[in-house]
Amino acid sequence: MVPALIATDLDGTLLDAESRIPRRNAEALWRAHRHGVPIAITTGRPVRWLGGLESIQGLRPHVICSNGSVRFDLASGTMAHRVEVPPDTARSVAAELRDREPGITFAVEIGARWGCEPGFPIRDGRAVPDVIAPIDELVGIGVVKLMALSGTSSSDALAQRLVPIIGGRLSATWSMGGARGLLEIGPPGVSKATALRELCDELGIGLHDVVAFGDMPNDLDMLRAVGHPYAMANAHPLLLAEGFNLAPRHTDDGVGRVVDALLDAADTHHPSLS
C-alpha cells in the first residue's frame, strides 16, 4: 500500500541510538515523498531540540512538537500554531502534584525557549534555561508544556501516582525512561493524536489511511487513532500490549524497513507507481 501520510516519532523510533536519522530511514522517507506521500514528524521534543533532521529537511515535513501543542515550519523556522497551558489550571495542578510528590521540580517549554525552577537539574549544562523562576511565575509566560521531574521514581511510577490527580484538567503523558521520572503535561485535550487529526483534516486525508510509528506512552493515542499503527520492537510495554503492527527496533532501521516493504508491495501491484 501507498500510505496517505506517514507520521513518525523521533526518539526510539526514527532516530538511532545516537539521535541521528539512519541512512535507510531517510532514504525510505524520500522514496515515499517521490510517491507523493506527506511526512509528519510527531514528537514530544520542543522546537529547540529539532536538530538532526537535515537529511529530510528537503521533504518539507510537517512537524508536530511538544506532544501536539506546537506545529512548526522546519523550512522557515517559525511556529505555525501553538496551544498554551491555561496558567491558573497549571498553578493549581502543580501545587497538588507537589503536595503528593514533595520531591518533584518543574520546568516549562515556552515555544522555542524554556524555563525552570531554581532547583531543576540542568543536564550536563547543555541547555541553559531562558528563565529561572518559581513555577507560579513560569506558567504565566506562554507555556506549551509543563514538566514534572522526580529524582527518585521512574516515569511509569510517577505517572501511576500523579496522572489520576490531574484528571482531565490538563493532558498528561510520559516518554522518558530511566530512574528519573518525567511527567509531560500539556493543554487539556491536546496530544499527538489531536494534532495529527487536525493536520489530516487540513490535507483532506483520512486517519484510516495513515501509517504511524511510535515507541512510548505519548505515542499511544496517535497509534490508536490511525488505520495502520506500528509499535517499534523496542517500544514501551503499554504499546506492545495493544497488539499494534510491529516494526523492527529503531536501531535496526525499523521505520525504513516497514516503509520500504509497504512501497515494494505497492510497486508490485501498481508498476506505474515505481
N, C-alpha and C positions, 0 to 999 in steps of 0.2 A: 504494500500500500504506500501511496504518497501521502504523508500527513498534511492536514490543512495548516498546521503550525506545530513547531517543536518548541517546547518550554523545558528549560533545564536549570536546576540549581547549580551552584558553583562548587563550594567546598564539599568534598566527599562524593562529588557527582561528576561534573565536567572537568574539574581540576585534578591534577595528580597530587602526590604527597608533598611536592614542593610548591604547591599553589600555582602551577602552570597548566596551560591547556596542552595536553599531549598532541603530537602531530596528527595522529589518526583521528582524534576527536575534531580537531579543526578542519581537517580535510573532509570529513563526513558532513559537517555543517555547511561547508562551502558547496559540496555536492548537492545537498538539499536545497541550498539557495539557487543553484542552477535549475532545479526543478520548480522554482517559484515558491518554495516553502518559506514563510517568515520564521524568524528565530526570536524567541523571547528568553532572556536571562531573568530568572526569578530567584532572588537571593535575600537572605537576612542581612547581608552586608550593607553598611551605609555607603553613600555616594563616595566618601573619601577612601574607601577600600576597593575601588573598582580597577586597580591596576592589574596588568597581566592579560588583558583582553585584546591586545594589539593584533593578534593573528586572526581575529574575527571582526575587527572593527569595521572593515570594508563591507561586511554583511549588513551594516546598519541595524544591529539587533535592537529589539525593544527591550528596555532594561527596567525591571521592577525591583526596587531596593527596599531595605528595612521592612521586610516581610509584608510588602504591599502598600506601605504608607507613602512611597515616593515612586514616581515614574521619571526616569532620567533619559535625556537625549545624549547618547555617548558621543555623537559627532560634534555637537555644539558645546557640550559640557554644561548643559543647563537642565534644570528641573522642569519637566513639562507639567507635572501635577504633584501635589503633596497634600496629605491629610494629617492634621495635628491632633495630639492628645489633648483633651479638654483639661485645662490647668486645675480647676477645682476638684475634678474627679481624681486626677493624678495625685494631688496633695492628700486627699483622704485615703486613697488606696495605699500610697506609700507609708502613711502613718500606721495603717492597720497591718501592713506587711512587716514593718519594723517591730510592732508590738508582738507579733507572732514569731518573728525571727530576729532577735536583737542584734545579731552579728552582721546583718547584711549592710552593704553600702550601695549607693545608687549612682548611676551615670545616665546621661541623656544624649540622644542624637538630635542635632538641630540642623537638619538638612545636610549641608556639606561641612558643618562644624560639629563639635561635641563638647560636652561639659561634664563635670563630675563633682561629687562631694569631696571635701578635703581628705577624707580617709580612703578614697577609692584607689586601689593599687593600679599603677600605670605600668603595663607590661614592658619590661626591658627598656623603658624610657623612649620607645619608638614613636609614640603618639602623644604628644604634649597637648593637653586639653586647652580649648579656646577659652573656657570659662570654668572657674572653680568657685562653687558656692553651695550653700545648703540646698537640699532637694526642693524645699518650698519655693525658693527663688528660681531654681533651674527650670522648673516646669512652666514658668511664666514667660519663657522666651522662645516660643515656637517649636516645641518638641514634637518629633515624629516617632520617637521610640524611647521608652524608659527601660533601663536595665537594672536588675537587682542581682547583685553578686554575693555569693556566700563563700567564705573561706573554708568551710568545714563539710559542706554537703554537696553531693553530685546534683546535676541539673534535674535528673529524674526524681530524686528525693525532694529537692526544693519545689519542683512543680507539684508533686503529690500533696505537699503541705499548703502551698500558697495559692495555687490556681483556684481551689474552691472559695477562698476568701475574696478573690477578685470577681468571681462570677461573670456576669455579662456586662459589668460596668466598663471594662476595657478588654481588649483581646490579649491573651497570654499564650506564649509558646516557648519552646526552647530548642537549641540546636548545637549546644556546646557539650562535649564530653569531658571526662577528667574529674578530678576530685573537687575542683572549684566549680560549683554550680552557678549557672547564669540563667535567669528568667528574663525573657524578652516581652515587653508589654507595649502594646500599640493602641491606636484609637479603637473604639468599640466597633465590632463588626468588620474590621479590616484584616485581611490575610492575603497570602499569595493567591489563594483561590478567588477572592473577590476582585483583586486587581487583574488577574488573568481573564476573568469573565468580562470585565469592563473593556479590556483590550480586544478580546474576541468580538464583542458586540460592535466595537468601532470598526473592526476589519471585516465584519459580516461573516464571521467564522463560527460554526457550532462547536461547543466544547466536546461533543461526542466524536469529532474528527481530529482532536488534538492529541499528540503524543507528548507525555511529560515524564521527566526523570527527577528523582529526589532520594534523599537518604535519611532525613531527620524529622522529628515531630513537626517542625514548622513547614514541612512539605506535605503533611498528611492530608489536609483539606484539599490542596491542589490536586493530588493524585486521586482522591475520591471524586473530584469534580469532572475529570476528563474521561474521554472514551477509551484511551489507550495509556494507562498508567504503568510506569516501570519503577520499581524499587531497586536500588543498587544491591548487589550481593553483600556489600558491607554495611547495609542500612541498619538503622535502629530497630530493635525487636518489635516495636509498635507497628512499623511499616511492614516488616516481614510477616507479621501475623495477619495482615489484611488480605493476603492472597493476591497481591498485585503481580503483574508480569515481572520477571526477574531479569535484570541486566547484570552483566559481569561487573566485577569490582571497579571502582574508579581508578585504581592503579593498573587495571588491565584494559583500559580504554573502553569501558563498558558502554558509554554513550555512543561513541563512534561505531562500535561493533553492531549495536542494535540499529542505528540509523542506516548503516550500510546494508544490513540484512533486509530492512524494510524496502529500501530503494532497489536492491537487487531483485527482490520479488516483483516489484512494480515494473522494472525494466524488462523482466522475463515475460510478463503478461502483456505489456504495452511497449514493444520495442521502440516506438516513435518517441517515448519519453527519454530514452537513454542518449 
